[in-house]
């Protein structure tokens, strides 16, 4: 007997960024939002509607857009300042050059006259006038040189500041891209988290029912052991063992009840209900049929998934931004250029690592589908076997071959097998959900946080 999982139709589940479809093997027909028991699809719809993460993302996007606008204004101001500085310097230089031309003309005229007339050449007044003109020429030449150096220095400072702002602008632009991606995927992650919490809730509810019956059964066994002890048919060790077994089950039952309360509070929070409001969830049955074809791990599949990976796309975008910065640098600062080139090298290495990690993750997800699918099939068969044994025990009870207490033990074995089958089905469903997210390039960071928190 195998398990059904219709192609690419995994149940919509809850967290921060993923798109799925309700699996065909899921029994989730109750769609009345006023029903006493909420189905998984209802919980997902309510959580998506209640979602406050998108509002926070949009607030972050607004702040980034404001920062980008401020940076752009600053860059425009620096460009304007540079242009004003250049115009001022050009105007001053033109005036100075005009004055130098007049001095050169006057000196040329004076030199010509003094060369033609020895009397003028010996005139100390004309000689003093010539020296004054040469001094003024030297002063103007020095001034225009200093002004040029000053303009160049200030211009360099302005251009360097422009380069810095441009780098910040590209960085904010990349952050905005990341938030946009998160915003696009948030509803899908919410659905994934809902699926995770919903199935965990059902696991715990069934575990609590089983542990309750098991505890009652163990208490009865302890009472029987006490009677046997009173007539000398058992030992104090056996009696103490029965007592410890019952105590251990009671502890497990309390831990399961505490865990169920915590998870239901999380679901209530996601759907906008008071944390401690009573929450009843409809049964969610993973159907028993044939397993959908498990993806074949090969280079083509890895390449297709890699092309959809936002993490790798983001690294490639960062490399383009660094190269844009180098190409648009107004100040050819070798240190800045070297730093940006170093960043490019790091990103290129990060891409290689990310591609390898992604390939490994794809294989891991596919292997997990195979493992959980095989386990589910085994648990289905084990449950069928336990059911047969229970029927045999029922016949034996009717014939008086076993006691009611022994029959109750057989019932517990069957219920344990049912619980194991149900839990295996949930694990199989979640394995497909996680693979579909990876294969479609969806973010799962919030989902992973919830999953990690639920691990023992």
Order of alpha helices (4+ residues) and beta strands (2+ residues): beta-beta-alpha-alpha-alpha-alpha-alpha-beta-alpha-alpha-alpha-alpha-alpha
